[in-house]
Amino acid sequence: MNYLYPIIKADYLQRSRSYAFLITIAVTIYAAWSFVPPPEANYTTLTMFGYKGVYNSAWVGNVTALMSTLVLSLCGFFLVIGGIKKDVDTEVGLIIATTPISNFGYLFSKLFSNFLILLTISGLAFLVGILMFFVRSSGYPFHIGDFLFPYLFMVLPAMFLVSGLAIVAEVFLGRKSILQYLIFFVLFGVLMSNVNSNTKNSMVTVTDALGIRTVFNSVKDKVNTEFNENINNVSLGYVIHKNRTFKTFVWEGVSWDWLFLLSRALWISLTVALVYLSSFFFHRFDFKQAVKKEKKKAQEDFFNAAVPYSGFQKSALPAIIPAYGIFPFIKTELMLMVRKDSKWLWALNIGLWVATLFVPLTFAYSFLLPALLFLQVSRISELTTKEKTNRVHYFTYASYKPLQRMLPAQIIAAFCLLVVLALPVIARLLMASNLMGMLQVLNGSMLIVLLSVCLGILTGSKKLFEILFFALTYIVFQGIPEAHYLGALAFENYAGMMVIILMINALLLIFSFAVRNYQTRNL
Amino acid sequence: MILEIKNLTKKYNKQKTGLSNFSMTMEKGVLGLLGPNGAGKSTLMKIISTISKPTHGTIFLNGEDIVKNPDTIRKILGYLPQDFGVYPNLNAYEFLEYIAAMKGVGGSGLRKRIDMLLDGVNLTAAAKQPIGSYSGGMKQRIGIAQTLLNDPKILIFDEPTVGLDPEERVRFRQLISEMASDAIIILSSHIVSDIESIADEVAIMKTGTLIGKAIPSEIIKRIENKVFETVISNADLPAFKAKHLVIDTSRQGDKTQLRYISGFQEIEAGARNVPAGLEDAYLFLTQN
């Protein structure tokens, strides 16, 4: 095991020493701050149908732990997945493959380094949570155990599970990132679907993978007993309320029983077992060349052919015709996006696209279109990072007016792709005389493109955008009107949101150009 | 055409300096850049290619400041970086068309130009295959082809012969000779023989400064009558190395044949004076 430590350490340092991680830290601090809203805020993070707890140590500790579990389980997967891919891309994997490290040893070190990354972020949320207790202090005494135990017993096992799932996904689904995301999306939905179940038996505790249900049941018991209610639903997450008043109650926290603790140990063991099983299927960086026979023959012919060389004559080259338009860039950007990912995904895209023509417009607009756009995440997320990933940036940055030509082309190409995918919905909105809706689809599509462009330029990585897009899509699927960036769900300040998105788009655009301008001259 | 580099300094941070008050003037022809790792060759090439800004100093191309107006040189620049990459999903045609667009080259003749360049770097047969399936040498040749897309007047090659087999290196040299008639070509390499056979002039760099620039024969003159060969016992080797700059060794049983540069007047017993080469001069200048 001694040799695993340096591997885990190196992997952790490599991942944590990046702008993307710094920004993740900043986002974590902001998010953890928002986990405990001030009493007058128009949103809540944990409530029960008109009831919420007073800000004592147990409530603040558990709310921050619950929110950390929810948010980090959702986003953490995207944050940590790709550790093996990085070793493939950098070809460090080839060196690793020649060392005595076992497949399980390697995967276990990746699991642990994934976990360390999530642990760092959870630790930060934990500290901010304590800080928030004192900031929002309402005179209740501070008990460190009220913060420590929820994090130890709920957040950390959940993070370990997510770390392991990322490894399993990478082993079995390799570079099929969309499939990885989709399967996790569904799995996360399944894990969260039962958290409000009222059944109370040992099996329910054991099968509660994220450990959220135990805390929910404790809160429900408290409210139902104290107020003689029969409420089944606990609402967790950012929920906007307008002028709603809540009855408060004093909740003293969860009494963590042995069954719960054993169930956490079981999930940790299950994670290790899954990673162990995966190690039998791990490629160990030995990729079979899946080349078709004809292609292989063509390649062999090329390598075997003795090509006559007549010499290079500069004077015979055709004259240069200047062309400074951006159309060739748009064409190439579209080509790169279309060729990204496998053909089956295009079949799925076409299926969904056709479906948006025939299903009821409300359903197509509210759910199918956001799903269809999210399916493009891996195409869009690389818009401004692929030059560096593929080390083509030396050419692009040294080209003629790169800022005025390359960047607009990337934005236009991605926007065109999304608009084409949204065309059936746009056409149907027009036919339904919903001009605002149509404009908002265009506005929202541009928001997605510019988020990718700006975050890619800023962090040099596609991860932050992918996490954000995933979280946004997840919230959209929860049916929260204010979060529907395409404007499918009507609410009070619909027009206001449109203007806000438009302003965000303008800011993202200006910021992207400014930062890229600096980058092109400072390699 | 004249490229003037004036007092160029590039500081990455307080400790790390890439270039230090570097000045040089170039005209048409091939300039070979030699220097050990960290000498500042790539930094210099990046600054001339406008993808990095100097901390101080400037570069003039025909009197125009290209640090302030980078687009002046970009239209006529061909640059091959040391560790460039490609888009693996594109084939050679598509990739070169893309780079041509970056360089502002288009029109009806572009396809023919790409055909001829691909032929020039011996990639015609593989032109329609995804570049992701290419070997390292083939990718390097695509890199060389892209430099010539815009009929460049300034060509910058950072380690261009890495990954090329001997036959391809010969082709590359022919290609450079063809281009050198009306362009400034700057070429860095660790393979001194490549520089010796291609370059009209050689510039030797060390720790961010220029320690010499002249035609190869003049540089070699600096160590004339200082290069010797001798055979000594293996046991005497450490003491010998402490006294002289040993260029090359080859073991012959319990003896070692040495090629060395001596700064002393007296000649070691059994040593014979041999004609000096550029590699000898380079090692002498960079290690002293």
Boltz contact constraints between the chains, C-beta under 6 A:
constraints:
  - contact:
      token1: [A, 302]
      token2: [B, 125]
      max_distance: 6.0
  - contact:
      token1: [A, 302]
      token2: [B, 126]
      max_distance: 6.0
  - contact:
      token1: [A, 305]
      token2: [B, 125]
      max_distance: 6.0
  - contact:
      token1: [A, 307]
      token2: [B, 122]
      max_distance: 6.0
  - contact:
      token1: [A, 312]
      token2: [B, 120]
      max_distance: 6.0
  - contact:
      token1: [A, 312]
      token2: [B, 175]
      max_distance: 6.0
  - contact:
      token1: [A, 312]
      token2: [B, 178]
      max_distance: 6.0
  - contact:
      token1: [A, 314]
      token2: [B, 178]
      max_distance: 6.0
  - contact:
      token1: [A, 317]
      token2: [B, 113]
      max_distance: 6.0
  - contact:
      token1: [A, 317]
      token2: [B, 116]
      max_distance: 6.0
  - contact:
      token1: [A, 318]
      token2: [B, 109]
      max_distance: 6.0
  - contact:
      token1: [A, 318]
      token2: [B, 112]
      max_distance: 6.0
  - contact:
      token1: [A, 318]
      token2: [B, 113]
      max_distance: 6.0
  - contact:
      token1: [A, 320]
      token2: [B, 105]
      max_distance: 6.0
  - contact:
      token1: [A, 320]
      token2: [B, 151]
      max_distance: 6.0
  - contact:
      token1: [A, 321]
      token2: [B, 106]
      max_distance: 6.0
  - contact:
      token1: [A, 321]
      token2: [B, 107]
      max_distance: 6.0
  - contact:
      token1: [A, 322]
      token2: [B, 104]
      max_distance: 6.0
  - contact:
      token1: [A, 323]
      token2: [B, 106]
      max_distance: 6.0
  - contact:
      token1: [A, 324]
      token2: [B, 104]
      max_distance: 6.0
  - contact:
      token1: [A, 328]
      token2: [B, 101]
      max_distance: 6.0
  - contact:
      token1: [A, 329]
      token2: [B, 101]
      max_distance: 6.0
  - contact:
      token1: [A, 332]
      token2: [B, 98]
      max_distance: 6.0
  - contact:
      token1: [A, 339]
      token2: [B, 89]
      max_distance: 6.0
  - contact:
      token1: [A, 390]
      token2: [B, 85]
      max_distance: 6.0
  - contact:
      token1: [A, 390]
      token2: [B, 87]
      max_distance: 6.0
  - contact:
      token1: [A, 391]
      token2: [B, 84]
      max_distance: 6.0
  - contact:
      token1: [A, 391]
      token2: [B, 85]
      max_distance: 6.0
  - contact:
      token1: [A, 392]
      token2: [B, 85]
      max_distance: 6.0
  - contact:
      token1: [A, 394]
      token2: [B, 81]
      max_distance: 6.0
  - contact:
      token1: [A, 394]
      token2: [B, 84]
      max_distance: 6.0
  - contact:
      token1: [A, 395]
      token2: [B, 99]
      max_distance: 6.0
  - contact:
      token1: [A, 397]
      token2: [B, 51]
      max_distance: 6.0
  - contact:
      token1: [A, 398]
      token2: [B, 49]
      max_distance: 6.0
  - contact:
      token1: [A, 398]
      token2: [B, 50]
      max_distance: 6.0
  - contact:
      token1: [A, 398]
      token2: [B, 51]
      max_distance: 6.0
  - contact:
      token1: [A, 398]
      token2: [B, 79]
      max_distance: 6.0
  - contact:
      token1: [A, 399]
      token2: [B, 102]
      max_distance: 6.0
  - contact:
      token1: [A, 400]
      token2: [B, 71]
      max_distance: 6.0
  - contact:
      token1: [A, 400]
      token2: [B, 74]
      max_distance: 6.0
  - contact:
      token1: [A, 400]
      token2: [B, 75]
      max_distance: 6.0
  - contact:
      token1: [A, 400]
      token2: [B, 104]
      max_distance: 6.0
  - contact:
      token1: [A, 401]
      token2: [B, 71]
      max_distance: 6.0
  - contact:
      token1: [A, 521]
      token2: [B, 53]
      max_distance: 6.0
  - contact:
      token1: [A, 523]
      token2: [B, 51]
      max_distance: 6.0
  - contact:
      token1: [A, 523]
      token2: [B, 52]
      max_distance: 6.0
